[in-house]
């Protein structure tokens, strides 16, 4: 970076959360390989701001789909074709 370019100044933001939620946050950033809680929170907030159309309902739908896959409740392409083919 050239000497004339400066890194944007960072501001400190304080948030309140329960101890159990903080423990979940700490477990998540460590498991996901972030270097710090702050880095994880910044990245998470950046993603929420840049992708506002991805909401909680979308996340719940994906989670429900993942649970079905893990429980083996899936259909093959052939099953779907058979279900959608009109009987003669």
C-alpha positions in Angstrom: 0.0 0.0 0.0 1.4 3.4 -0.9 2.2 5.8 1.9 -0.5 8.2 0.8 -3.2 5.5 1.1 -4.4 5.0 4.7 -6.3 2.1 6.2 -9.8 3.2 7.1 -10.1 4.0 10.8 -11.9 1.3 12.8 -14.4 2.2 15.5 -15.1 0.1 18.5 -18.7 -1.2 18.9 -19.9 -2.8 22.1 -22.8 -5.4 22.1 -24.5 -7.2 24.9 -25.4 -10.9 24.7 -26.0 -13.8 27.1 -23.1 -15.9 28.3 -24.5 -18.9 26.5 -24.8 -17.1 23.2 -21.3 -15.7 23.6 -20.1 -19.3 24.2 -21.8 -20.3 20.9 -20.1 -17.4 19.1 -16.7 -18.3 20.5 -17.1 -21.9 19.5 -18.2 -20.9 16.0 -15.3 -18.5 15.3 -12.8 -21.1 16.5 -14.3 -24.0 14.6 -14.5 -21.9 11.4 -10.8 -20.9 11.7 -11.1 -17.2 12.4 -8.2 -15.6 14.2 -10.4 -13.7 16.6 -14.0 -13.1 17.7 -13.8 -9.6 16.2 -12.8 -10.9 12.8 -15.7 -13.4 12.9 -18.2 -10.7 13.9 -17.0 -8.3 11.2 -17.2 -11.0 8.5 -20.6 -12.1 9.6 -21.9 -8.5 9.7 -20.3 -7.7 6.3 -22.0 -10.8 4.8 -25.4 -9.7 6.3 -25.1 -6.2 4.9 -23.9 -7.4 1.4 -26.5 -10.1 1.1 -29.6 -8.8 2.7 -31.9 -11.0 0.6 -30.6 -14.1 2.3 -32.8 -14.1 5.4 -33.7 -16.3 8.3 -36.4 -18.2 6.4 -33.8 -19.1 3.7 -31.5 -20.4 6.4 -34.2 -22.5 8.0 -35.2 -24.0 4.7 -31.6 -25.0 3.9 -31.2 -26.4 7.4 -34.4 -28.5 7.0 -33.1 -29.8 3.7 -29.7 -30.7 5.2 -31.5 -32.6 8.0 -33.5 -34.6 5.4 -30.4 -35.4 3.5 -28.6 -36.6 6.6 -31.6 -38.7 7.6 -31.6 -40.3 4.1 -35.0 -38.8 3.2 -34.0 -38.2 -0.4 -35.4 -39.1 -3.8 -33.5 -40.2 -6.9 -34.0 -38.5 -10.2 -35.8 -41.7 -11.4 -38.2 -41.5 -8.4 -39.1 -37.9 -9.3 -39.6 -38.8 -13.0 -41.9 -41.6 -12.1 -43.9 -39.4 -9.7 -44.3 -36.7 -12.3 -45.0 -38.9 -15.3 -48.8 -39.0 -15.9 -50.4 -42.4 -16.0 -51.8 -43.5 -19.3 
